[in-house]
Amino acid sequence: MRVSLISFSCLISYFADNMLCSTII
């Protein structure tokens, strides 16, 4: 469930926080 949430947030903030998304994953 948490992974899904992170993935969703990553998708939303993909353009804004591409680096952060990579760090989280």
PDB file of N, CA, C and O in Angstrom:
ATOM      1  N   MET A   1       0.845  -1.199   0.000  1.00  0.00           N
ATOM      2  CA  MET A   1       0.000   0.000   0.000  1.00  0.00           C
ATOM      3  C   MET A   1       0.882   1.252   0.000  1.00  0.00           C
ATOM      4  O   MET A   1       0.644   2.201  -0.748  1.00  0.00           O
ATOM      5  N   ARG A   2       1.887   1.229   0.842  1.00  0.00           N
ATOM      6  CA  ARG A   2       2.781   2.379   0.931  1.00  0.00           C
ATOM      7  C   ARG A   2       3.530   2.572  -0.398  1.00  0.00           C
ATOM      8  O   ARG A   2       3.728   3.696  -0.859  1.00  0.00           O
ATOM      9  N   VAL A   3       3.934   1.455  -0.993  1.00  0.00           N
ATOM     10  CA  VAL A   3       4.662   1.534  -2.262  1.00  0.00           C
ATOM     11  C   VAL A   3       3.786   2.205  -3.312  1.00  0.00           C
ATOM     12  O   VAL A   3       4.255   3.034  -4.092  1.00  0.00           O
ATOM     13  N   SER A   4       2.516   1.838  -3.322  1.00  0.00           N
ATOM     14  CA  SER A   4       1.586   2.414  -4.281  1.00  0.00           C
ATOM     15  C   SER A   4       1.481   3.926  -4.074  1.00  0.00           C
ATOM     16  O   SER A   4       1.469   4.703  -5.029  1.00  0.00           O
ATOM     17  N   LEU A   5       1.405   4.316  -2.812  1.00  0.00           N
ATOM     18  CA  LEU A   5       1.305   5.734  -2.490  1.00  0.00           C
ATOM     19  C   LEU A   5       2.544   6.476  -2.971  1.00  0.00           C
ATOM     20  O   LEU A   5       2.441   7.550  -3.563  1.00  0.00           O
ATOM     21  N   ILE A   6       3.700   5.906  -2.717  1.00  0.00           N
ATOM     22  CA  ILE A   6       4.955   6.530  -3.147  1.00  0.00           C
ATOM     23  C   ILE A   6       4.984   6.622  -4.666  1.00  0.00           C
ATOM     24  O   ILE A   6       5.368   7.648  -5.228  1.00  0.00           O
ATOM     25  N   SER A   7       4.581   5.557  -5.317  1.00  0.00           N
ATOM     26  CA  SER A   7       4.578   5.531  -6.771  1.00  0.00           C
ATOM     27  C   SER A   7       3.649   6.614  -7.314  1.00  0.00           C
ATOM     28  O   SER A   7       3.976   7.298  -8.284  1.00  0.00           O
ATOM     29  N   PHE A   8       2.492   6.759  -6.678  1.00  0.00           N
ATOM     30  CA  PHE A   8       1.529   7.769  -7.091  1.00  0.00           C
ATOM     31  C   PHE A   8       2.098   9.169  -6.901  1.00  0.00           C
ATOM     32  O   PHE A   8       2.002  10.020  -7.785  1.00  0.00           O
ATOM     33  N   SER A   9       2.687   9.389  -5.743  1.00  0.00           N
ATOM     34  CA  SER A   9       3.284  10.688  -5.444  1.00  0.00           C
ATOM     35  C   SER A   9       4.429  10.968  -6.409  1.00  0.00           C
ATOM     36  O   SER A   9       4.613  12.096  -6.868  1.00  0.00           O
ATOM     37  N   CYS A  10       5.188   9.928  -6.704  1.00  0.00           N
ATOM     38  CA  CYS A  10       6.305  10.059  -7.636  1.00  0.00           C
ATOM     39  C   CYS A  10       5.789  10.467  -9.002  1.00  0.00           C
ATOM     40  O   CYS A  10       6.374  11.323  -9.665  1.00  0.00           O
ATOM     41  N   LEU A  11       4.698   9.858  -9.419  1.00  0.00           N
ATOM     42  CA  LEU A  11       4.120  10.177 -10.719  1.00  0.00           C
ATOM     43  C   LEU A  11       3.676  11.630 -10.767  1.00  0.00           C
ATOM     44  O   LEU A  11       3.895  12.326 -11.759  1.00  0.00           O
ATOM     45  N   ILE A  12       3.049  12.082  -9.681  1.00  0.00           N
ATOM     46  CA  ILE A  12       2.564  13.464  -9.617  1.00  0.00           C
ATOM     47  C   ILE A  12       3.730  14.437  -9.601  1.00  0.00           C
ATOM     48  O   ILE A  12       3.721  15.453 -10.296  1.00  0.00           O
ATOM     49  N   SER A  13       4.734  14.111  -8.796  1.00  0.00           N
ATOM     50  CA  SER A  13       5.877  15.022  -8.650  1.00  0.00           C
ATOM     51  C   SER A  13       7.051  14.582  -9.527  1.00  0.00           C
ATOM     52  O   SER A  13       8.208  14.872  -9.225  1.00  0.00           O
ATOM     53  N   TYR A  14       6.741  13.888 -10.601  1.00  0.00           N
ATOM     54  CA  TYR A  14       7.797  13.393 -11.479  1.00  0.00           C
ATOM     55  C   TYR A  14       8.564  14.547 -12.112  1.00  0.00           C
ATOM     56  O   TYR A  14       9.795  14.568 -12.123  1.00  0.00           O
ATOM     57  N   PHE A  15       7.818  15.491 -12.629  1.00  0.00           N
ATOM     58  CA  PHE A  15       8.453  16.625 -13.305  1.00  0.00           C
ATOM     59  C   PHE A  15       9.068  17.595 -12.308  1.00  0.00           C
ATOM     60  O   PHE A  15      10.080  18.236 -12.595  1.00  0.00           O
ATOM     61  N   ALA A  16       8.453  17.699 -11.141  1.00  0.00           N
ATOM     62  CA  ALA A  16       8.920  18.658 -10.139  1.00  0.00           C
ATOM     63  C   ALA A  16      10.077  18.089  -9.320  1.00  0.00           C
ATOM     64  O   ALA A  16      11.043  18.791  -9.024  1.00  0.00           O
ATOM     65  N   ASP A  17       9.967  16.799  -8.954  1.00  0.00           N
ATOM     66  CA  ASP A  17      10.991  16.193  -8.093  1.00  0.00           C
ATOM     67  C   ASP A  17      11.455  14.868  -8.676  1.00  0.00           C
ATOM     68  O   ASP A  17      11.322  13.818  -8.048  1.00  0.00           O
ATOM     69  N   ASN A  18      11.989  14.930  -9.862  1.00  0.00           N
ATOM     70  CA  ASN A  18      12.472  13.713 -10.513  1.00  0.00           C
ATOM     71  C   ASN A  18      13.611  13.111  -9.704  1.00  0.00           C
ATOM     72  O   ASN A  18      13.669  11.894  -9.528  1.00  0.00           O
ATOM     73  N   MET A  19      14.504  13.935  -9.217  1.00  0.00           N
ATOM     74  CA  MET A  19      15.642  13.472  -8.437  1.00  0.00           C
ATOM     75  C   MET A  19      15.173  12.857  -7.123  1.00  0.00           C
ATOM     76  O   MET A  19      15.652  11.798  -6.717  1.00  0.00           O
ATOM     77  N   LEU A  20      14.232  13.527  -6.464  1.00  0.00           N
ATOM     78  CA  LEU A  20      13.717  13.028  -5.201  1.00  0.00           C
ATOM     79  C   LEU A  20      13.054  11.672  -5.399  1.00  0.00           C
ATOM     80  O   LEU A  20      13.226  10.760  -4.591  1.00  0.00           O
ATOM     81  N   CYS A  21      12.309  11.553  -6.462  1.00  0.00           N
ATOM     82  CA  CYS A  21      11.635  10.291  -6.772  1.00  0.00           C
ATOM     83  C   CYS A  21      12.663   9.175  -6.894  1.00  0.00           C
ATOM     84  O   CYS A  21      12.470   8.090  -6.344  1.00  0.00           O
ATOM     85  N   SER A  22      13.727   9.427  -7.593  1.00  0.00           N
ATOM     86  CA  SER A  22      14.764   8.411  -7.770  1.00  0.00           C
ATOM     87  C   SER A  22      15.389   8.047  -6.428  1.00  0.00           C
ATOM     88  O   SER A  22      15.707   6.885  -6.175  1.00  0.00           O
ATOM     89  N   THR A  23      15.559   9.044  -5.577  1.00  0.00           N
ATOM     90  CA  THR A  23      16.147   8.808  -4.259  1.00  0.00           C
ATOM     91  C   THR A  23      15.235   7.926  -3.415  1.00  0.00           C
ATOM     92  O   THR A  23      15.703   7.012  -2.736  1.00  0.00           O
ATOM     93  N   ILE A  24      13.938   8.199  -3.457  1.00  0.00           N
ATOM     94  CA  ILE A  24      12.978   7.414  -2.669  1.00  0.00           C
ATOM     95  C   ILE A  24      12.989   5.962  -3.125  1.00  0.00           C
ATOM     96  O   ILE A  24      13.013   5.043  -2.307  1.00  0.00           O
ATOM     97  N   ILE A  25      12.971   5.770  -4.413  1.00  0.00           N
ATOM     98  CA  ILE A  25      12.958   4.407  -4.961  1.00  0.00           C
ATOM     99  C   ILE A  25      14.344   3.809  -4.794  1.00  0.00           C
ATOM    100  O   ILE A  25      14.574   2.664  -5.184  1.00  0.00           O
TER     101      ILE A  25
END
